Each structure stands twice: as structure tokens, then as C-alpha cells.
Amino acid sequence: MRIQIQQKYYPLIVLALGVVFFFPFLGNVHLFDWDEINFAESAREMVLTGNYSKVQIDYKPFWEKPPLFFWMQAGAMQVLGINEFAARFSNAFIGCITLWVIFLIGKSIRNANFGLIWALLYLGSFTPHLYFKSGIIDPTFNLFIFLGIYFSFKAQAKPKYIVLSGIFIGLSILTKGPVGGLIWGLTAISYWILYNKFTKLFTFKQILFFSVACIAVASLWFANELINNGFWLMKEFIQYQIRLFSTPDAGHGQPFYYHFVVVLLGCFPMSVFGIPALASRQEGFGKWMKITFWVVMILFSIVTTKIVHYSSMAYFPLSFMAASFLYDWLSGKKSWNQWLTWGLITIGFILSLVLVAVPLAGMNTAKLIPYIKDPFAVKNLSAVVQWSGFEPLIGLTYFIVLLALIFRKKKYGRTKMGIYQQFYAGNSYLPFYVWGNGCS
């Protein structure tokens, strides 16, 4: 049976999927990540004290992060109450906006079908999906950097977009600090060297407008803090950033390849689909995305402190690469290699084991606690959780469905590829064949 979805409904579909997958059950699990707890507490203290210019935890100055994300959390708490749902509401909202932005940019670069594939890949990959249901800063931070890079790409043809690029990089700095500007700067410099061959990338006027816009936005808090409280907090903030780069802060020292493993496993399945595109020649925005990916991965592999979400900015370029490969494959311009099949099976099997092992561990915490030395982890494991006993079946079902999809693709995937030539034609609808008609 053939189903036709008109392109005019794509934005509504993308937003609806975000609402359905990101918002339900946000408050059903206690805040458990160290950052989730600290950030929510900072927002709570803003609400209680009415002081939104001062970032604090335990009513003492907190110099690790600027306040923009805490302002968003505090705003949600004002409306929804001080609870887990409100602490995570901002990221769920940003998740919907991210999917919408990805679709619109994908539509602008190629067509609506490409934009939809890109958005669905981002939605359906493990850690990108999970982060929008958390209370950490990075999903918001990454969106601002991504938009800053995108508008820099647009500014190559239309110089006025450089102002928007500066505004969004300024917002990223206001969200998590100067690393937002560092990622943009390293990406722009790398593009200038590798693709422009040291010729002019932006005019002096563009650089000036970018800098003014960026500094003006970031100064909404940084300048106010300097004027009212002097340089002490800024000094602590800068020293903290240097410490993260130079020493393994809070026990987060990991080997150089740590983030490559995290992205490969955590971003399944888009990590598998993205590898062929990363190894191939890119044009236009693809050049910016390819450079962004390597800048993020190399930068945070060099940084001594290694935490899972540090490399999360790589999700945007990796998802773009994965969407490019799938789009070209569905259009008959790329072939499906055996290593893709085995990559999907291998990593899918590992993740299925994790989905089986985690609930089994949760059901047997009393046996595990004697072997764990971290008091914080012991306290978390000591929390009372009601298990039905069926949770391990989720991982088993996940792997069975994955295998079914892979081998059904192998049997039928090329028999009806002609229908997908419409991708390049940019038709007004996206044709799907449901399971029973032989094309998965």
C-alpha cells in the first residue's frame, strides 16, 4: 500500500514528533546527572531570590557557566513550578525547535525530502534524542553554535547574514562560555585554510559586524557582571575554563579516542550512515559540516577533561552527513556496502546488550553496591525503583526489529528504488511503502 505525505505537512509532522517524543514523562525520573542537579538548583535559587543577574548554587557564586540556560529553566519554573518537568522543559522545547530548524535548513540546501530525512535521523539516534529529555546545557548551546556556523555559510553569498551568525555565537557564549566562540573560530579558520586556500573568506566589514553583534549579545551578562561585581568572578570563570582544558577535572580523565567511541556508539544509527559521507568529497554546506565535525572531535579529544556531552556538537554535522548518504542511496546515487550492514548489526547488538543489562543491574543493586567505590553512584543505586521484570525484553525486541529491517532492506531494498528518484525531482510528496508491500 502506498502512502503519500504532502510536503506542506512536513513542518507540522516534525514539530508533532518532537512534542510526542520529548515532552511526555519528563518529570517521572528524578534529576540524576551531576550537571542536571546543579543547573536546576541554580535556576531554583534565581526564582526564590529574584536575583537573575547572579548565578549561584547553595546561594554562593557559581562561576562555571553563564546564565542564559538558567534563565530559561527559571522561566519554566515560574510557570510550571519547581520540579523535574520544569527543569527539563527548556531542552524538550529546544528539541522541537532543533528538528524544525534542521528541516528548514535541509529544505533550503536541497529540498524538503532531504530536510525530513535529516530531522528524522536526528530524532531517531540515541544520544541526540536522549539529551532533549535532560536538563543539561549542551542541546541549547549546540543549537546556537550550529546556527552561527550556518549563517556564516550563508554570509559567503549574502554578506548581511554575518550579523545573524554573530548573534547566535554570542548566544552560545552567553549559554556556556567562550568555547562557543572557539568552536566557530576554529571552524572558520579551518575552512579558510582548507577550502579558501588562505584567500579572503569574509570582508573586514563582515568581520567587524560579526564581532560587534557577538560581543553585544555576550555583554548582556558579562559586561554587567564586570561593572557590578568587578573582575573576581570573571577571573574564577576563566581559570575554570583553563582547568577543564589542561587537567582532568572531577575525575573525568579519559584516553584520546574517548569521544570517537562515544559518538560511534551513542549516535547510532546515524553514526554508521555518516561514515561514508565523512570519507567522501563534500560541496557547499557539506564542507562546513565536515570541518565542524573534525574540529569538535579533535578539540575535545585534546582537552584533558572528557565528559560524554562535550562532543555533542558533533551530532549536527554527523547527522547531516548521514542524511546525505541516505538521501543519495534512496535516489540510487550511492550503493549499500556490506560493512554498513555489519556496522548496524554490531553496534545495534552492543546497544541491545546495554538495554538488557541496565534493568538487570537495577533489579540486582544489592549485589552490585559492594563492588562500587563512588559514594554518589552508590546513593543513586540505592534509590527505590519499581521494576516490572519485563524491561530487559526492550533490548531484545530492539535487536530483533533491527535485524528484521536490515535483512528486509537487503531482500527488497533495490527492487523499488526507482520510486525514490522523486527525491531529486523535489516532488510535492514523499512516497512510502508500508511493511507488507515489500519495501522497508
C-alpha positions as CSV (number, residue, x, y, z in Angstrom):
1,M,0.0,0.0,0.0
2,R,1.4,3.4,-1.0
3,I,1.1,6.4,1.3
4,Q,1.6,9.9,0.1
5,I,2.6,12.7,2.5
6,Q,2.5,16.2,1.1
7,Q,5.4,18.4,1.7
8,K,3.3,21.2,3.2
9,Y,2.7,18.9,6.2
10,Y,6.4,18.2,6.8
11,P,7.0,21.0,9.3
12,L,3.9,20.0,11.3
13,I,5.0,16.4,11.3
14,V,8.5,17.3,12.5
15,L,7.1,19.5,15.3
16,A,4.5,16.9,16.3
17,L,7.1,14.2,16.5
18,G,9.2,16.5,18.8
19,V,6.3,17.1,21.1
20,V,5.3,13.4,21.2
21,F,8.8,12.1,21.9
22,F,10.4,14.9,24.0
23,F,7.7,16.1,26.5
24,P,5.9,13.0,27.9
25,F,7.3,11.7,31.2
26,L,9.9,14.4,31.6
27,G,9.2,14.7,35.3
28,N,8.8,11.0,36.1
29,V,12.5,10.4,36.8
30,H,14.4,12.4,39.4
31,L,17.3,14.6,38.3
32,F,20.2,12.2,38.4
33,D,23.1,13.7,36.4
34,W,25.5,16.0,38.4
35,D,25.0,18.8,35.9
36,E,21.2,18.4,35.8
37,I,21.1,18.8,39.6
38,N,23.5,21.8,39.7
39,F,21.8,23.7,36.9
40,A,18.3,23.1,38.2
41,E,19.4,24.3,41.6
42,S,20.9,27.4,40.2
43,A,17.6,28.2,38.4
44,R,15.6,27.4,41.6
45,E,17.7,29.8,43.6
46,M,17.1,32.5,40.9
47,V,13.3,32.0,41.3
48,L,13.5,32.1,45.1
49,T,15.8,35.1,45.4
50,G,14.5,37.0,42.4
51,N,18.1,37.7,41.5
52,Y,18.5,36.7,37.9
53,S,21.8,38.5,37.2
54,K,23.8,36.4,39.7
55,V,24.5,32.7,39.0
56,Q,24.7,30.8,42.3
57,I,24.5,27.4,43.9
58,D,23.8,26.9,47.6
59,Y,23.4,30.8,47.5
60,K,27.1,31.1,46.8
61,P,28.6,32.4,43.5
62,F,28.8,29.8,40.7
63,W,31.4,30.8,38.1
64,E,31.4,27.7,35.9
65,K,28.6,28.7,33.5
66,P,26.9,32.0,32.2
67,P,23.2,32.3,33.0
68,L,21.2,32.0,29.7
69,F,20.2,28.4,30.2
70,F,19.4,29.0,33.8
71,W,17.2,31.9,32.8
72,M,15.3,29.5,30.5
73,Q,14.9,27.0,33.3
74,A,13.8,29.7,35.8
75,G,11.2,30.9,33.4
76,A,9.8,27.4,33.1
77,M,9.8,27.0,36.9
78,Q,7.9,30.3,37.2
79,V,5.1,28.8,35.0
80,L,5.3,25.1,35.8
81,G,6.5,25.0,39.3
82,I,9.9,23.9,40.8
83,N,10.1,20.3,39.7
84,E,11.9,17.9,37.3
85,F,9.5,18.6,34.5
86,A,10.2,22.3,34.6
87,A,14.0,21.7,34.9
88,R,13.9,19.7,31.6
89,F,11.2,21.6,29.8
90,S,13.6,24.0,28.1
91,N,15.6,21.2,26.4
92,A,12.4,19.5,25.2
93,F,11.3,22.8,23.7
94,I,14.7,23.3,22.2
95,G,14.5,19.8,20.8
96,C,11.3,20.7,18.9
97,I,13.0,23.9,17.6
98,T,16.1,21.9,16.6
99,L,14.1,19.4,14.5
100,W,12.3,22.3,12.9
101,V,15.5,24.2,12.2
102,I,17.2,21.1,10.7
103,F,14.2,20.5,8.4
104,L,14.2,24.1,7.2
105,I,17.9,24.2,6.6
106,G,17.8,20.9,4.8
107,K,14.9,22.1,2.7
108,S,16.9,25.3,1.8
109,I,20.1,23.3,0.9
110,R,18.5,20.5,-1.1
111,N,14.7,20.0,-0.8
112,A,12.0,19.2,1.7
113,N,12.6,15.4,1.4
114,F,16.2,15.8,2.4
115,G,15.2,18.0,5.3
116,L,12.7,15.5,6.6
117,I,15.3,12.6,6.4
118,W,17.8,14.8,8.3
119,A,15.3,15.7,11.0
120,L,14.1,12.0,11.4
121,L,17.7,10.8,11.7
122,Y,18.5,13.3,14.4
123,L,15.3,12.4,16.2
124,G,15.9,8.6,15.9
125,S,19.5,8.5,17.1
126,F,20.2,7.5,20.7
127,T,22.1,10.3,22.5
128,P,20.8,13.2,20.4
129,H,17.3,12.0,21.3
130,L,18.1,11.4,25.0
131,Y,19.7,14.8,25.5
132,F,16.5,16.6,24.7
133,K,14.9,14.8,27.6
134,S,17.6,16.0,30.0
135,G,18.3,19.2,32.0
136,I,21.9,19.8,30.8
137,I,23.0,22.9,28.8
138,D,24.5,21.3,25.7
139,P,21.4,20.9,23.4
140,T,20.7,24.6,23.7
141,F,24.4,25.6,23.4
142,N,24.9,23.4,20.3
143,L,21.9,24.8,18.5
144,F,23.3,28.3,18.8
145,I,26.7,27.3,17.5
146,F,25.1,25.3,14.6
147,L,23.0,28.4,13.6
148,G,26.1,30.6,13.9
149,I,28.0,28.3,11.5
150,Y,25.1,28.0,9.1
151,F,24.7,31.8,8.8
152,S,28.4,32.1,8.3
153,F,27.9,29.7,5.3
154,K,25.0,31.9,4.1
155,A,27.1,35.0,4.5
156,Q,29.5,33.8,1.8
157,A,26.8,34.6,-0.7
158,K,24.8,37.2,1.2
159,P,27.0,39.3,3.5
160,K,24.2,40.5,5.7
161,Y,23.8,37.1,7.3
162,I,27.1,37.6,9.1
163,V,25.2,39.6,11.7
164,L,22.9,36.7,12.5
165,S,26.0,34.5,12.8
166,G,27.4,36.9,15.3
167,I,24.2,37.0,17.3
168,F,23.9,33.2,17.6
169,I,27.6,32.8,18.5
170,G,27.1,35.5,21.1
171,L,24.1,33.5,22.5
172,S,26.3,30.4,22.6
173,I,28.9,32.3,24.7
174,L,26.1,33.5,27.0
175,T,24.9,29.9,27.4
176,K,28.2,28.1,28.2
177,G,31.1,30.4,27.8
178,P,33.9,31.3,25.3
179,V,34.1,27.7,23.9
180,G,31.2,28.6,21.7
181,G,33.3,31.3,20.0
182,L,36.3,29.0,20.0
183,I,34.4,26.2,18.0
184,W,33.1,28.8,15.5
185,G,36.6,30.4,15.2
186,L,38.4,27.1,14.6
187,T,35.8,26.0,12.1
188,A,36.0,29.3,10.1
189,I,39.9,29.3,10.2
190,S,40.0,25.7,9.1
191,Y,37.6,26.4,6.2
192,W,39.7,29.4,5.2
193,I,42.8,27.3,5.1
194,L,41.5,24.1,3.6
195,Y,38.9,25.3,1.1
196,N,39.7,29.0,0.5
197,K,43.5,28.4,0.4
198,F,44.2,31.5,2.5
199,T,42.2,33.8,0.2
200,K,39.6,36.1,1.6
201,L,36.7,34.3,3.3
202,F,34.9,37.4,4.8
203,T,35.5,41.1,4.3
204,F,36.8,43.3,7.0
205,K,33.3,44.9,7.3
206,Q,31.7,41.4,7.8
207,I,34.3,40.6,10.5
208,L,33.5,43.9,12.2
209,F,29.8,43.4,12.1
210,F,30.1,39.8,13.4
211,S,32.3,40.9,16.3
212,V,30.0,43.7,17.3
213,A,26.9,41.5,17.2
214,C,28.7,38.7,19.1
215,I,30.1,41.0,21.8
216,A,26.9,42.9,22.2
217,V,24.9,39.8,22.9
218,A,27.5,38.2,25.2
219,S,27.8,41.5,27.1
220,L,24.2,41.3,28.2
221,W,25.6,39.4,31.2
222,F,29.4,39.5,31.1
223,A,29.6,43.3,31.0
224,N,27.0,43.7,33.7
225,E,28.9,41.3,35.9
226,L,32.2,43.2,35.4
227,I,30.6,46.6,36.1
228,N,28.7,45.5,39.2
229,N,31.0,42.9,40.8
230,G,34.4,43.6,39.4
231,F,36.8,41.1,37.8
232,W,36.8,38.5,40.6
233,L,34.1,36.3,39.2
234,M,35.5,36.7,35.6
235,K,38.9,35.5,36.9
236,E,37.4,32.4,38.5
237,F,35.4,31.7,35.4
238,I,38.5,32.0,33.1
239,Q,40.6,29.8,35.5
240,Y,37.9,27.2,35.5
241,Q,37.8,27.1,31.7
242,I,41.6,26.7,31.6
243,R,41.5,23.9,34.2
244,L,39.0,22.0,32.1
245,F,41.3,22.1,29.1
246,S,44.5,21.4,31.0
247,T,43.6,18.9,33.8
248,P,41.2,16.0,34.2
249,D,38.6,17.9,36.3
250,A,36.3,15.9,38.6
251,G,37.9,12.6,37.7
252,H,36.9,12.9,34.0
253,G,40.2,11.9,32.5
254,Q,39.8,9.5,29.5
255,P,42.0,8.3,26.6
256,F,42.4,10.4,23.4
257,Y,39.9,8.2,21.4
258,Y,37.2,8.5,24.1
259,H,34.9,10.8,22.1
260,F,35.2,8.8,18.9
261,V,33.9,5.8,20.8
262,V,31.1,7.8,22.4
263,V,29.9,9.3,19.2
264,L,30.1,6.0,17.3
265,L,28.1,4.1,19.8
266,G,25.9,6.8,21.2
267,C,24.8,8.3,17.9
268,F,23.6,5.0,16.5
269,P,22.3,4.6,13.8
270,M,23.3,7.9,12.2
271,S,27.0,7.3,13.1
272,V,27.1,4.3,10.8
273,F,25.4,6.1,7.9
274,G,27.6,9.2,8.4
275,I,30.9,7.4,8.0
276,P,30.6,7.1,4.1
277,A,29.9,10.8,3.7
278,L,32.7,11.8,6.1
279,A,35.1,9.9,3.9
280,S,33.8,11.4,0.6
281,R,34.1,14.8,-1.1
282,Q,31.6,17.5,0.1
283,E,30.2,20.6,-1.5
284,G,28.6,23.8,-0.2
285,F,27.3,23.5,3.3
286,G,28.7,20.0,3.5
287,K,32.3,21.5,3.6
288,W,31.3,23.5,6.7
289,M,29.7,20.4,8.3
290,K,32.7,18.2,7.6
291,I,35.1,20.7,9.1
292,T,32.8,21.3,12.1
293,F,32.8,17.6,12.9
294,W,36.6,17.2,12.9
295,V,37.1,20.5,14.8
296,V,34.8,19.3,17.6
297,M,36.2,15.7,17.7
298,I,39.8,16.8,17.7
299,L,39.4,19.7,20.1
300,F,37.6,17.7,22.8
301,S,40.0,14.8,22.3
302,I,42.8,17.2,23.1
303,V,41.0,18.7,26.1
304,T,42.1,16.8,29.2
305,T,38.7,16.7,30.8
306,K,36.5,14.4,28.8
307,I,32.7,14.2,29.5
308,V,30.2,12.5,27.2
309,H,28.3,15.6,26.2
310,Y,31.4,17.6,25.3
311,S,31.4,16.2,21.8
312,S,27.6,16.6,21.4
313,M,28.1,19.5,18.9
314,A,29.4,16.8,16.5
315,Y,25.8,15.5,16.3
316,F,24.8,18.2,13.9
317,P,27.5,17.6,11.2
318,L,27.3,13.9,11.7
319,S,23.5,13.8,11.2
320,F,24.0,16.0,8.1
321,M,26.5,13.5,6.7
322,A,24.2,10.6,7.5
323,A,21.2,12.3,5.9
324,S,23.3,13.0,2.8
325,F,24.3,9.3,2.4
326,L,20.7,8.0,2.9
327,Y,19.3,10.6,0.6
328,D,21.8,9.7,-2.2
329,W,21.2,6.0,-1.5
330,L,17.5,6.3,-1.8
331,S,18.0,8.2,-5.0
332,G,20.2,5.5,-6.5
333,K,23.4,7.6,-6.4
334,K,25.1,5.7,-3.6
335,S,25.4,1.9,-3.1
336,W,24.9,0.0,0.1
337,N,28.1,-1.8,1.2
338,Q,28.3,-4.9,3.3
339,W,30.2,-3.1,6.0
340,L,27.2,-0.9,6.6
341,T,25.1,-4.0,7.3
342,W,27.6,-5.4,9.7
343,G,28.2,-2.0,11.3
344,L,24.4,-1.7,12.0
345,I,24.3,-5.3,13.3
346,T,27.4,-5.0,15.5
347,I,26.6,-1.6,17.2
348,G,22.9,-2.5,17.4
349,F,23.9,-5.7,19.2
350,I,26.1,-3.8,21.7
351,L,23.3,-1.3,22.4
352,S,20.8,-4.1,22.8
353,L,23.0,-5.7,25.4
354,V,23.2,-2.4,27.3
355,L,19.4,-2.1,27.2
356,V,19.2,-5.6,28.6
357,A,22.0,-5.2,31.2
358,V,20.8,-1.9,32.7
359,P,17.5,-3.1,34.0
360,L,19.0,-6.3,35.1
361,A,21.6,-4.3,37.1
362,G,18.8,-2.2,38.5
363,M,17.0,-5.3,39.8
364,N,20.1,-6.5,41.5
365,T,21.7,-3.4,43.0
366,A,22.2,-5.0,46.4
367,K,24.7,-7.4,44.7
368,L,26.5,-4.6,42.8
369,I,26.9,-2.0,45.5
370,P,29.7,-3.7,47.5
371,Y,31.9,-3.5,44.3
372,I,31.3,0.2,43.7
373,K,33.6,2.8,45.4
374,D,31.9,6.0,44.3
375,P,29.6,7.2,47.1
376,F,27.5,9.3,44.7
377,A,26.9,6.2,42.4
378,V,26.0,4.1,45.5
379,K,23.4,6.6,46.6
380,N,21.9,6.6,43.1
381,L,21.8,2.9,43.0
382,S,20.2,2.8,46.5
383,A,17.1,4.7,45.2
384,V,13.9,2.7,45.3
385,V,12.7,1.8,41.8
386,Q,9.8,-0.4,40.9
387,W,10.7,-2.9,38.1
388,S,8.1,-5.0,36.3
389,G,10.6,-7.6,35.2
390,F,9.8,-7.1,31.5
391,E,12.3,-4.3,31.0
392,P,15.1,-6.5,29.6
393,L,12.8,-7.5,26.8
394,I,13.0,-4.0,25.4
395,G,16.7,-4.6,24.4
396,L,15.9,-8.0,22.9
397,T,13.0,-6.6,20.9
398,Y,15.1,-3.7,19.7
399,F,17.7,-6.1,18.2
400,I,15.1,-8.3,16.6
401,V,13.4,-5.4,14.9
402,L,16.8,-4.0,13.8
403,L,17.7,-7.4,12.2
404,A,14.3,-7.6,10.5
405,L,14.7,-4.1,9.0
406,I,18.3,-4.8,7.8
407,F,17.6,-8.1,6.1
408,R,14.3,-6.9,4.7
409,K,16.3,-4.0,3.1
410,K,18.7,-6.5,1.6
411,K,16.0,-8.5,0.1
412,Y,13.7,-5.7,-1.2
413,G,15.7,-2.5,-0.9
414,R,16.8,-2.2,-4.5
415,T,13.7,-3.6,-6.2
416,K,11.6,-0.4,-5.9
417,M,14.4,2.3,-5.7
418,G,13.0,3.9,-8.9
419,I,10.2,5.3,-6.9
420,Y,12.7,7.3,-4.9
421,Q,14.1,9.1,-7.9
422,Q,11.5,11.7,-7.0
423,F,13.8,12.8,-4.2
424,Y,15.9,14.7,-6.7
425,A,12.9,16.0,-8.6
426,G,11.6,17.6,-5.4
427,N,8.1,16.3,-5.8
428,S,5.3,17.6,-3.5
429,Y,5.0,14.4,-1.6
430,L,7.2,11.7,-0.2
431,P,6.1,8.2,-1.2
432,F,6.3,5.3,1.4
433,Y,5.6,1.7,1.0
434,V,4.3,0.1,4.2
435,W,5.9,-3.1,5.5
436,G,3.5,-5.6,3.8
437,N,4.3,-4.2,0.3
438,G,7.9,-5.2,0.3
439,C,9.9,-2.0,0.7
440,S,11.2,-1.1,4.1
